[in-house]
Amino acid sequence: MKFLNVLSLTREVNDWLANSSHARILHVFDHACNLINEHREVLAIVTQHIGKGPFNLVVGDDISFAEHLNVDSPVTVQDNGVYLGSLTINTVGAELWSPRPDWESLHAKREEILDQIIQLPISQFSNSLSFSLATADLPSSLAAAKQLAGLGIGLTPAGDDFIMGAIYAAWIMHPLEIARLLAREVASAAAPLTTSLSAAWLKSAGKGDAGHEFFETLVSVGRTLAPYASAGVGNPTYAMNNILAVGATSGADALSGFISSFVCDEVNIQHG
């Protein structure tokens, strides 16, 4: 039996542990093991290589889950941890953190954020979802999201990643009440049309939860742009590069949705 201590988790993870009577392994990778319970809710047990996320339980040990587990390994869930095959995941003493960025502060700085975004070295494109979210057109946003949901291959298809990035942009572009409605409804429309893991990410985005330092960088933006020549952690380009490294294309697709929606918002303001 190998014991793994948990470094950090969210309230959503605590709720998952408390409300799960029957769970099974959904996927096993080197740095992550995804579980799903009887309510079709996902929990990701990950190493620090992946790090914090809305439904991530981060362990401190550098372990390869694939060397110890497979999809048929038994799972037992308790309030203070999880038993996975020969692994005991102990949550006692773990840091409880909130995955919700400070959307209000980000909204207040949206023009400064746009100034940074348009200088990022990534291709920008627009589609109907980006424009619909930028103009707060809920019916059109729902129609576009349903067309994109599930498009592509992999555990989180490209269409879903784009939707998630666009939802994050909506939280910043609009006042809180409008953003909350758009994000919730778009996520609810898209989630049933895709994979369980992708649906979990979309639902988290719909609630306003995220898990990446990119938003911590954005919320600290001042009136002048950060020096892009440096490669420090506070540099938005540095944070963007970390996003681009997520998955085969997941990070890039999500960032494309985020940037595309922001650009549409700027075009709408200029012609509004």
C-alpha positions as CSV (number, residue, x, y, z in Angstrom):
1,M,0.0,0.0,0.0
2,K,1.4,3.4,-1.0
3,F,0.3,6.6,0.8
4,L,-0.1,9.9,-1.0
5,N,-0.8,13.1,0.9
6,V,-2.9,15.7,-0.8
7,L,-1.5,19.3,-1.1
8,S,-4.6,21.1,-2.2
9,L,-8.3,20.7,-3.1
10,T,-11.5,22.8,-3.5
11,R,-14.9,22.7,-1.9
12,E,-16.2,21.0,-5.0
13,V,-13.7,18.2,-4.3
14,N,-14.8,18.0,-0.7
15,D,-18.4,17.8,-1.8
16,W,-17.5,15.1,-4.3
17,L,-15.9,13.0,-1.6
18,A,-18.9,13.5,0.8
19,N,-21.6,12.7,-1.8
20,S,-20.0,9.8,-3.6
21,S,-21.1,6.3,-2.7
22,H,-20.0,4.5,-5.9
23,A,-17.2,5.7,-8.0
24,R,-15.0,4.2,-10.7
25,I,-11.9,5.1,-12.6
26,L,-12.6,6.9,-15.8
27,H,-9.1,7.5,-17.2
28,V,-5.5,6.8,-16.0
29,F,-2.5,8.7,-17.2
30,D,1.0,9.3,-15.8
31,H,0.2,12.5,-14.0
32,A,-3.6,12.1,-13.5
33,C,-6.3,9.7,-12.6
34,N,-9.9,10.8,-13.3
35,L,-12.8,9.3,-11.3
36,I,-16.5,9.5,-11.9
37,N,-19.3,8.9,-9.4
38,E,-22.9,7.8,-9.6
39,H,-24.0,11.4,-10.3
40,R,-21.7,11.6,-13.3
41,E,-19.4,14.1,-11.5
42,V,-15.7,14.0,-12.2
43,L,-12.8,14.2,-9.7
44,A,-9.2,14.4,-11.0
45,I,-6.4,13.2,-8.8
46,V,-3.3,14.8,-10.2
47,T,0.4,15.4,-9.5
48,Q,1.9,18.9,-9.1
49,H,2.9,18.6,-12.8
50,I,-0.7,19.4,-13.6
51,G,-1.5,21.4,-10.5
52,K,-4.6,23.1,-9.2
53,G,-7.9,23.0,-11.0
54,P,-11.6,23.3,-10.1
55,F,-12.1,19.6,-9.5
56,N,-8.5,18.6,-9.0
57,L,-7.1,16.9,-5.9
58,V,-3.3,17.6,-6.0
59,V,-1.0,15.1,-4.5
60,G,2.5,16.0,-3.3
61,D,4.3,12.8,-4.5
62,D,5.8,12.6,-7.9
63,I,4.1,9.4,-9.0
64,S,3.0,7.7,-12.2
65,F,-0.6,6.6,-11.7
66,A,-0.4,4.5,-14.8
67,E,2.2,2.3,-13.1
68,H,-0.1,1.5,-10.2
69,L,-3.7,1.7,-11.6
70,N,-5.9,0.7,-14.5
71,V,-9.6,1.5,-15.3
72,D,-10.6,-1.7,-13.4
73,S,-8.8,-0.9,-10.2
74,P,-11.2,-0.8,-7.2
75,V,-12.2,2.6,-5.8
76,T,-13.4,3.3,-2.2
77,V,-14.3,6.9,-1.3
78,Q,-14.2,8.3,2.2
79,D,-14.6,11.9,3.6
80,N,-10.9,12.1,4.3
81,G,-9.6,10.5,1.1
82,V,-9.8,7.8,-1.5
83,Y,-8.5,4.3,-1.8
84,L,-7.4,3.4,-5.4
85,G,-6.1,-0.1,-5.8
86,S,-2.9,-0.1,-3.8
87,L,-2.9,3.7,-3.4
88,T,-4.2,5.6,-0.4
89,I,-4.9,9.2,-1.1
90,N,-5.0,11.2,2.2
91,T,-6.7,14.6,2.2
92,V,-6.2,15.4,5.9
93,G,-4.4,18.7,6.2
94,A,-4.7,19.7,2.5
95,E,-5.0,23.4,1.6
96,L,-8.5,24.5,0.7
97,W,-8.4,27.0,-2.1
98,S,-11.0,28.8,-4.3
99,P,-10.8,28.2,-8.0
100,R,-12.9,31.4,-8.7
101,P,-10.8,34.2,-10.2
102,D,-11.7,37.8,-9.2
103,W,-14.0,38.3,-12.1
104,E,-15.2,41.7,-10.9
105,S,-11.6,43.1,-10.9
106,L,-11.0,41.5,-14.3
107,H,-14.1,43.2,-15.7
108,A,-13.0,46.5,-14.4
109,K,-9.7,46.1,-16.2
110,R,-11.0,44.7,-19.4
111,E,-9.6,47.4,-21.6
112,E,-6.1,47.0,-20.2
113,I,-6.5,43.2,-20.6
114,L,-7.4,43.7,-24.2
115,D,-4.3,45.8,-24.7
116,Q,-2.2,42.8,-23.6
117,I,-4.2,40.2,-25.4
118,I,-3.8,41.8,-28.8
119,Q,0.0,41.6,-28.4
120,L,0.1,37.9,-27.6
121,P,1.8,35.8,-30.3
122,I,-1.2,33.6,-31.1
123,S,-3.5,33.5,-34.1
124,Q,-6.9,35.2,-33.6
125,F,-10.1,34.2,-35.2
126,S,-13.8,34.8,-34.7
127,N,-16.9,32.6,-34.9
128,S,-20.6,33.0,-34.1
129,L,-20.2,32.0,-30.5
130,S,-17.6,34.7,-29.8
131,F,-19.7,37.4,-31.4
132,S,-22.9,36.2,-29.7
133,L,-21.2,36.2,-26.3
134,A,-19.6,39.5,-26.9
135,T,-23.0,41.0,-27.7
136,A,-24.7,39.1,-24.8
137,D,-27.1,37.5,-27.4
138,L,-28.2,34.4,-25.3
139,P,-30.3,32.6,-28.0
140,S,-27.5,32.9,-30.6
141,S,-24.9,31.9,-28.0
142,L,-26.8,28.7,-27.1
143,A,-27.3,27.8,-30.8
144,A,-23.6,28.3,-31.5
145,A,-22.5,26.4,-28.4
146,K,-24.6,23.4,-29.3
147,Q,-23.0,23.3,-32.8
148,L,-19.5,23.4,-31.3
149,A,-20.0,21.0,-28.4
150,G,-18.3,17.7,-28.8
151,L,-16.5,18.7,-32.1
152,G,-13.1,17.2,-32.4
153,I,-11.4,14.2,-30.9
154,G,-9.9,13.4,-27.5
155,L,-11.2,13.6,-23.9
156,T,-11.8,17.4,-24.2
157,P,-12.7,18.0,-27.9
158,A,-11.5,21.2,-29.5
159,G,-15.0,22.7,-29.8
160,D,-15.5,22.3,-26.0
161,D,-12.1,23.9,-25.2
162,F,-13.0,26.9,-27.5
163,I,-16.4,27.2,-25.7
164,M,-14.7,27.1,-22.3
165,G,-12.3,29.9,-23.3
166,A,-15.1,32.0,-24.6
167,I,-17.0,31.5,-21.4
168,Y,-14.0,32.8,-19.4
169,A,-14.0,35.8,-21.6
170,A,-17.7,36.4,-21.0
171,W,-17.0,36.6,-17.2
172,I,-14.6,39.5,-17.9
173,M,-16.5,41.3,-20.7
174,H,-19.8,41.7,-19.0
175,P,-21.1,42.9,-15.6
176,L,-21.4,40.0,-13.2
177,E,-25.1,39.3,-13.5
178,I,-25.1,39.2,-17.3
179,A,-21.9,37.1,-17.3
180,R,-23.4,34.7,-14.8
181,L,-26.4,34.1,-17.0
182,L,-24.5,33.7,-20.2
183,A,-21.9,31.4,-18.7
184,R,-24.4,29.2,-16.9
185,E,-26.7,28.7,-19.8
186,V,-24.0,28.2,-22.4
187,A,-22.3,25.6,-20.2
188,S,-25.6,23.8,-19.5
189,A,-26.4,23.7,-23.2
190,A,-23.0,22.3,-24.2
191,A,-22.2,19.9,-21.4
192,P,-24.8,17.1,-22.3
193,L,-23.3,16.9,-25.8
194,T,-19.8,16.0,-25.0
195,T,-17.6,13.7,-22.9
196,S,-17.8,13.4,-19.1
197,L,-14.5,15.1,-18.5
198,S,-15.1,17.9,-20.9
199,A,-18.6,18.4,-19.4
200,A,-17.0,18.8,-16.0
201,W,-14.7,21.6,-17.3
202,L,-17.6,23.3,-19.0
203,K,-19.7,23.2,-15.8
204,S,-16.9,24.6,-13.8
205,A,-16.5,27.5,-16.2
206,G,-20.2,28.0,-16.1
207,K,-20.0,28.5,-12.4
208,G,-17.1,30.9,-12.7
209,D,-14.4,28.5,-11.6
210,A,-11.0,28.3,-13.3
211,G,-7.7,27.0,-12.3
212,H,-4.9,28.7,-14.2
213,E,-2.3,31.4,-13.3
214,F,-3.3,33.2,-16.5
215,F,-6.2,34.8,-14.6
216,E,-4.0,35.7,-11.6
217,T,-1.7,37.5,-14.1
218,L,-4.6,39.4,-15.7
219,V,-6.0,40.6,-12.4
220,S,-2.7,42.1,-11.5
221,V,-2.5,44.1,-14.7
222,G,-1.5,47.7,-14.1
223,R,-2.1,50.7,-16.3
224,T,1.1,50.0,-18.3
225,L,1.9,46.8,-20.1
226,A,4.3,44.3,-18.6
227,P,7.7,44.0,-20.3
228,Y,7.3,41.2,-22.8
229,A,11.0,40.8,-23.2
230,S,11.3,39.1,-19.8
231,A,10.2,35.6,-19.1
232,G,9.1,36.1,-15.5
233,V,6.0,34.4,-14.0
234,G,4.3,37.8,-13.9
235,N,4.6,38.1,-17.7
236,P,1.3,37.3,-19.5
237,T,3.3,35.7,-22.3
238,Y,4.8,33.3,-19.7
239,A,1.4,32.4,-18.4
240,M,0.1,32.0,-22.0
241,N,2.9,29.5,-22.8
242,N,1.8,27.4,-19.9
243,I,-1.7,27.4,-21.1
244,L,-0.6,26.4,-24.6
245,A,1.3,23.4,-23.1
246,V,-2.0,21.9,-21.8
247,G,-2.9,18.8,-23.7
248,A,-2.3,18.3,-27.3
249,T,-4.3,21.4,-28.4
250,S,-6.6,22.0,-25.4
251,G,-4.8,25.0,-24.1
252,A,-4.5,26.6,-27.5
253,D,-8.1,26.0,-28.3
254,A,-9.3,27.5,-25.0
255,L,-7.0,30.5,-25.4
256,S,-8.4,31.0,-29.0
257,G,-11.9,31.1,-27.7
258,F,-10.9,33.5,-25.0
259,I,-9.0,35.9,-27.4
260,S,-11.6,35.6,-30.2
261,S,-14.4,36.7,-27.8
262,F,-12.4,39.6,-26.5
263,V,-11.6,40.8,-30.0
264,C,-15.3,40.5,-30.9
265,D,-16.2,42.6,-27.8
266,E,-13.8,45.3,-28.9
267,V,-15.2,45.4,-32.4
268,N,-18.7,45.6,-31.0
269,I,-17.7,48.5,-28.7
270,Q,-16.1,50.4,-31.6
271,H,-19.2,49.9,-33.8
272,G,-21.8,50.0,-31.1
